[in-house]
Amino acid sequence: MVNRKQASMLLILALSLMFTQPAICEGFVENPKVLTLEAEQHWDTYVVGGTCCYGTHNLFLADVDSDSTMEIITGGFSYETANHTGRWEAPFKIWNWDGKNVTLEKSEGWIGSISAVYAADADDDGKAEVFTAGNAVNANGSGYAASLKVWIWNGEVLVQRASYEGVPASSIYVSDVDGDGISEIITVGRNYNSSQLGSQLCLWHLKDDALTLEVTKELSGTNIATASSVFACDVDSDSRTEIVIGGYANALNSSKGLLQIWNWDGEDFSQKAVVEWRKVDGYALNSAGGVQGNTVVNNVKVDDVDSDGTPEIVTGGFTYDGEEVNAELRTWSWSQNGVMLEKSRYWTTKNITEIKSVSINDVDGDGRKEIVTSGVSAAYGSFGDTNETQVAQLRVLRCDGKDLEFAQNLDWVSGEGSCAWNVGTGDLDNDGMVEIVTVGCISVENLCDPDMRVWSVAPLPMHGELLLAVVAVAAAGLLSGTYFLVKKLGNKKQVN
């Protein structure tokens, strides 16, 4: 039974709750975090023409003008524009986000398209160069040619510093891969000029105002149909930088996921490991009825995603299970024992679900790095069907114990259909929190738009009026109960 002294203590607790609600809300209640849309940006061709930011490497976040603030770099292609009606134009754009507004810093265009963008200090001068890869009108004006361009942006003037014609690139990375103190430029791309259709691995140097192609490694002999993505990192902690390639082997109708590891010793490439995989034979069709494939890696990244001090290789793409196409996310390790599959995660929303792009960063401020994926899901035969739209997808996963666990899941549709081709992460507005950027393609009135979106993983707004009201009701209930208990004890004492 509660005595008078205990009842008095309850009364004091209730009064404390009433007057310390803000402290309780802010200090003791951890609100759940959700993906929050901060901004949405359309292109100047929105509903009057078309622009698509396709591919899986057509978005990059970096400080490219040395102002200590990250910019957003985008590529793609435009059509039915005011300047070049009926011809593709390469829409090279540099943006920024100040926490409230997306601002276009610079726009440049040429006849052609951009399939990949990237930024890094490639000549070791302390300033970042911007790379665009795609195609453009060739030097003699007789047709189109693969084009790799290098740009300098100082915040006011954009200058094309170097260019190279004739070597395709779908992914770019810069690193000192041979340990000589000089950065190398690594590209992979599909070689359409070779007698045997395949991909090639290229190593470049940037010096003065010239791009020099040092070595080209034809990959067709290694059973590669497409090398989709490249990254460079010391994967096995041996103080040597490895080159990691993701893509697929064979033709699409018999494709296998592909992961390769290479070294460059300053003179030649040497292959250190190769892994191919698929679940079942056969292949799936895409939403338009063409060949989707069996298993494909669209994007590869390397980082320590499980906080064990050793970087993991992360691959994102899709795999066919005999009935549907599943999004496939895998983490790998590499050591003297070979390439080892650590974890896998699969999911499907509609018949065809695909990871297009991958980024790794601490996006929720918990001190651990998450894997962020963007992609798309669609039904078989749904292309052109107004009753069946394809949806864009954004996923945030963390490596907890033995599994890759979903931390955030979001699907959305804009217009007649959406695809989040690309994703990037970085602290764009210097607020100490990492933002997520997606860009790709939506269909509006049968015209494309990249529909760039800035996201954050932010707490639900429960620390304000809603949470205060909950605590106030609880405190009021406790106070009321305590009052009647004290009164009852007082009456009992008078009777006695």
C-alpha positions, 0 to 999 in steps of 0.5 A: 500500500502507498503511504503518505510519503510515497504519494508525496514523491509521486506528486513531486515527480508529476510536477517535474514532468510538467516543467521539464517536458522540453528537456525530456523531449530533446534529451531522452527521446530518439525520434525515428528517422525517415527519408525526407524530400528537401528539393526537386529540380526540373530541367529547362526542357521540362514539358517543352522538350526532353532531357534524360540523365541515363546511365549509372555514372551520370551524377557526381558530387564534389567541390570543383571550384575550390569554394569549400562547398560541394557542387552537383555535376550532371550529364545525359542527353537532350532532344527537341531543344530550342537550339537543336531541334531533332538532334541530341544535345549534351547537357553538361550542368553544374549545380549547388544546393544551399539547404533551401534552393537548387541553383544552376551555376553553369550550363554547357552543351554540344551536339552529342550526349554525356554517358558519365561524369566525374571529378577529381584532381587528376594532375595533382595540382590541388584542384579538381578537374571535371570529366565528361564522357560520351560522344560528340561530332568528330573532328572532321564533322562527318559523324559522331565519335566517342569523346572524353573531355576535361574541364576546369570550373572556377565558379565564374568561367568554364574552360575545356582543358583537354579532350580525346576522341575515339575511346568510349568510357562509361565509368571513370576513376582517378587514383595513383594505382602504381604508387609512384605519386602521380595520379592515373585516370582509369576508364572502362567502356564498350569498344564498338570499333573492335572486330570483336565487340567487347569492353576495354580498360584504359589508363590515362595521364593528364599533363598540361592541357593534354590527355595521354592514353598510356595503355588500353587493355582489350577485355573481350578475350576475358569473356566480357560483353560489358564492363559497366563500372570501375573503382580503385582502392587498396582492397586487401590492405597490402598497400597496393591499389587494386582496380575493381571492375563490375559488369557482365559476362557473355551476351545478355541472354546468357549474362552472368554477373562479373567482378574483376580485380586488376593491378597496374605496375606502371607498365602493364595490367595484370588480372588478380581475380575474376568471379562470375555468377547467376542463380539460374539459366535463361533470361528475362524480358524488359518492360518493352519486350526486349532482352533484360538479361540474366544477371548484371552488375551496373555499379561497383563501389569500395568502402568499409561498410561493416566497420571492421577496418577493411574495405568491402567491394559492393556491387549493385544490379539485378539477377533473374530467378526463373520468374522475376528480376530481382534487385541484387546487392552484394558485398565482397572481400578479397584477400590471398584466399581469393574473392569471398562473397560476404552478404547478399540482399535481393528484393523485387517490387514489380516483375523487374526490379533493378539497382542502377547506382550505388553510393556509400556514406553515413547518411543518417549521422550515426557514425556508420556508413550506409549503402545507398542504392537507386533504381527502378521497378516495372511490370513485364510488358508495361512499357507504354501502358498508362495503367501500369507505371514504373516506379523509381526506388531509393534504398538505404541499407546497413550492414548489421551482423550477418545481414544487409538490413533496410534502414530506409525504403522509398518508391515514388512515381512522377508523371507517367513513370520514373527511374532513378538512374543515378544516386550520389551522397555528400554534405552539400550545404555544409550543415554537418549532415550528408544529403542524398541526390537522385537524378534520372528520368521521368515521363511527362506528356511523353517527354523526359525530364531528369527530375533531380531530387535532394533528400535527407535522412531526418528525424520525424518532427516529434520533438515539437508540439506532438511530443510535448502534448504526449508528455503533458498528458502523461504528466497530467494523468500522473498528477491527477492520480497523485492528487486523489491518492494524497486526498484519500490518505488525508481523509483516512488519517482524519477518520482514524 
